[in-house]
C-alpha cells in the first residue's frame, strides 16, 4: 500500500572495484531519471554497483549489486537498475 510519508525522494548510486571493501558514491539520482553515466573508470576492470533509496525518513538497505566490466575505454556490460517511483 502506497503511503506519501514513504515515497522515494531519490537514490544514491555507489560503486567499487570488484573485491574492494569500500563503495564510492557517484551521486544522487531523482526517481524520474532512468540512467546514469559513471565516468573515470579504469579500463579492463570489474566493478560492483549498488543503489540506496532515500527520503526524509532515512535511507533504505542497499539494492542487490550489479556487476559491470570495462574494456579499453567503454563499458562492456551493464545491467539496468529498475528504479521505483
C-alpha positions as YAML, in Angstrom:
chain: A
units: angstrom
residues:
- id: 1
  name: UNK
  ca: [0.00, 0.00, 0.00]
- id: 2
  name: UNK
  ca: [1.39, 3.40, -1.01]
- id: 3
  name: UNK
  ca: [1.87, 5.97, 1.72]
- id: 4
  name: UNK
  ca: [3.10, 9.51, 0.97]
- id: 5
  name: UNK
  ca: [5.40, 9.55, 4.02]
- id: 6
  name: UNK
  ca: [7.36, 6.67, 2.50]
- id: 7
  name: UNK
  ca: [7.69, 7.98, -1.06]
- id: 8
  name: UNK
  ca: [11.20, 7.88, -2.52]
- id: 9
  name: UNK
  ca: [12.95, 11.24, -2.85]
- id: 10
  name: UNK
  ca: [15.92, 9.86, -4.75]
- id: 11
  name: UNK
  ca: [18.71, 7.31, -4.96]
- id: 12
  name: UNK
  ca: [22.37, 7.39, -4.09]
- id: 13
  name: UNK
  ca: [24.44, 5.33, -6.53]
- id: 14
  name: UNK
  ca: [27.70, 3.79, -5.33]
- id: 15
  name: UNK
  ca: [30.37, 1.70, -7.00]
- id: 16
  name: UNK
  ca: [33.60, -0.07, -6.16]
- id: 17
  name: UNK
  ca: [36.19, -2.16, -7.91]
- id: 18
  name: UNK
  ca: [35.11, -5.75, -7.53]
- id: 19
  name: UNK
  ca: [36.56, -7.24, -4.35]
- id: 20
  name: UNK
  ca: [37.43, -3.97, -2.62]
- id: 21
  name: UNK
  ca: [35.68, -3.19, 0.68]
- id: 22
  name: UNK
  ca: [34.59, 0.43, 0.25]
- id: 23
  name: UNK
  ca: [31.98, 1.88, -2.13]
- id: 24
  name: UNK
  ca: [32.39, 5.33, -3.70]
- id: 25
  name: UNK
  ca: [29.29, 7.50, -4.10]
- id: 26
  name: UNK
  ca: [28.63, 8.50, -7.72]
- id: 27
  name: UNK
  ca: [25.96, 10.98, -6.72]
- id: 28
  name: UNK
  ca: [22.23, 11.19, -6.25]
- id: 29
  name: UNK
  ca: [19.53, 10.48, -8.80]
- id: 30
  name: UNK
  ca: [15.94, 11.69, -8.74]
- id: 31
  name: UNK
  ca: [13.30, 8.96, -9.22]
- id: 32
  name: UNK
  ca: [12.24, 10.09, -12.72]
- id: 33
  name: UNK
  ca: [15.80, 9.75, -14.07]
- id: 34
  name: UNK
  ca: [16.29, 6.33, -15.67]
- id: 35
  name: UNK
  ca: [20.01, 6.25, -16.48]
- id: 36
  name: UNK
  ca: [23.31, 7.40, -15.03]
- id: 37
  name: UNK
  ca: [26.79, 7.62, -16.52]
- id: 38
  name: UNK
  ca: [29.72, 6.65, -14.31]
- id: 39
  name: UNK
  ca: [32.92, 8.25, -15.58]
- id: 40
  name: UNK
  ca: [36.65, 7.81, -14.99]
- id: 41
  name: UNK
  ca: [36.56, 4.04, -14.64]
- id: 42
  name: UNK
  ca: [39.74, 2.05, -15.15]
- id: 43
  name: UNK
  ca: [39.95, 0.03, -18.37]
- id: 44
  name: UNK
  ca: [39.63, -3.75, -18.11]
- id: 45
  name: UNK
  ca: [38.26, -3.58, -14.57]
- id: 46
  name: UNK
  ca: [35.26, -5.27, -12.93]
- id: 47
  name: UNK
  ca: [33.01, -3.04, -10.83]
- id: 48
  name: UNK
  ca: [30.13, -3.59, -8.44]
- id: 49
  name: UNK
  ca: [27.31, -1.00, -8.40]
- id: 50
  name: UNK
  ca: [24.53, -0.53, -5.84]
- id: 51
  name: UNK
  ca: [21.70, 1.92, -5.24]
- id: 52
  name: UNK
  ca: [20.28, 3.17, -1.93]
- id: 53
  name: UNK
  ca: [16.85, 4.82, -1.88]
- id: 54
  name: UNK
  ca: [16.25, 7.72, 0.47]
- id: 55
  name: UNK
  ca: [13.52, 10.09, 1.68]
- id: 56
  name: UNK
  ca: [13.03, 12.38, 4.66]
- id: 57
  name: UNK
  ca: [12.62, 9.31, 6.90]
- id: 58
  name: UNK
  ca: [16.09, 7.94, 6.08]
- id: 59
  name: UNK
  ca: [17.78, 5.51, 3.71]
- id: 60
  name: UNK
  ca: [16.94, 2.00, 2.54]
- id: 61
  name: UNK
  ca: [19.17, -1.03, 2.62]
- id: 62
  name: UNK
  ca: [21.41, -1.23, -0.47]
- id: 63
  name: UNK
  ca: [19.98, -2.83, -3.59]
- id: 64
  name: UNK
  ca: [21.28, -6.10, -4.97]
- id: 65
  name: UNK
  ca: [24.56, -5.37, -6.68]
- id: 66
  name: UNK
  ca: [25.12, -5.10, -10.41]
- id: 67
  name: UNK
  ca: [28.42, -6.23, -11.89]
- id: 68
  name: UNK
  ca: [29.93, -4.40, -14.87]
- id: 69
  name: UNK
  ca: [33.31, -4.74, -16.57]
- id: 70
  name: UNK
  ca: [35.03, -2.11, -18.68]
- id: 71
  name: UNK
  ca: [37.10, -2.89, -21.75]
- id: 72
  name: UNK
  ca: [39.64, -0.45, -23.25]
- id: 73
  name: UNK
  ca: [37.56, 2.67, -22.68]
- id: 74
  name: UNK
  ca: [33.89, 1.70, -22.82]
- id: 75
  name: UNK
  ca: [31.53, -0.15, -20.56]
- id: 76
  name: UNK
  ca: [31.42, -3.70, -21.89]
- id: 77
  name: UNK
  ca: [28.42, -4.91, -19.89]
- id: 78
  name: UNK
  ca: [25.90, -3.11, -17.77]
- id: 79
  name: UNK
  ca: [22.68, -4.29, -16.25]
- id: 80
  name: UNK
  ca: [19.80, -1.99, -15.55]
- id: 81
  name: UNK
  ca: [18.65, -0.80, -12.16]
- id: 82
  name: UNK
  ca: [14.89, -0.63, -12.02]
- id: 83
  name: UNK
  ca: [14.09, 2.50, -10.06]
- id: 84
  name: UNK
  ca: [10.70, 2.58, -8.41]
- id: 85
  name: UNK
  ca: [8.92, 5.91, -8.28]
...
